[in-house]
């Protein structure tokens, strides 16, 4: 299990393999790496969730979803 860290915009900003204490700066969700890999759409150019971790976000029900349309800031 890992912990994904989400900012106030519900966008994944990082992860941790050790338990994090909760703060007001971000939300924490525990999830397995295999669950995250399953969320990557077929045909998307990534072999691992780590490559596309910023594409993960929380939807309105606090479920982790994959945002195919996300474009990282340059």
N, C-alpha and C positions, 0 to 999 in steps of 0.2 A: 504494500500500500504506500502511496505517496500522498502528499497534501498539495493541492493546487491553490494558489493564492490569487484572488480576484480583487481588482480595484473597485472604486465606487461606480464605475461605468460597466461593471459586471464582466470586464475583460480579464483574461488570465494574464497575470504579470510575472509569474514565476512558480516555482515548485520547491518542495523540500521533502527529503526522505526521512527526516527526523521530526517529531512533533513540534509544532509551533504554538505559541500562546496566542490567543485571540486578541486582536486590537481593533480599534475603530477605523484603522486605515485600510483594512482589507478583510474580505471574507475567506474562509478556509473550507475546502471540501476534500474529504478523503476519497480516494478512488484508486483502482488498480491500473497499472500500466496497460494491461490487456484490454480493459474497458475503454481506455482512451484511444488505443489503436483501432478498436472496432468502430469508433466514431468517424475515422478518416474515410471520406467517400472513395469508392472505387475510381481509379483513374487520376486521383490527386497525386501529385508528384511528391511523395513522402514515404519513407520506410518506417518511421518511428514517430510517436507523439512528440518527442523532444524537438524534432525538426520544425514542427508546426504548432508549438504550444501556445503561441499568441492567437491562434485561430479559435481557441476554446473560449467560451463565454457562458454565463448563466442566463437562462431564459427567464421569463416572468414567474415560473413556478420553481425557480432555483435548481432546475436540472442543468447539467452540463451538456452543451450542444457544440457542434462544430460549425463555424461561420466560414463558408467557402469564399465569400465575397470580401473578407478582410484583406486589406493591403497594408503592410507595415509602413510606418513613417520612415522616410529616408533621411 
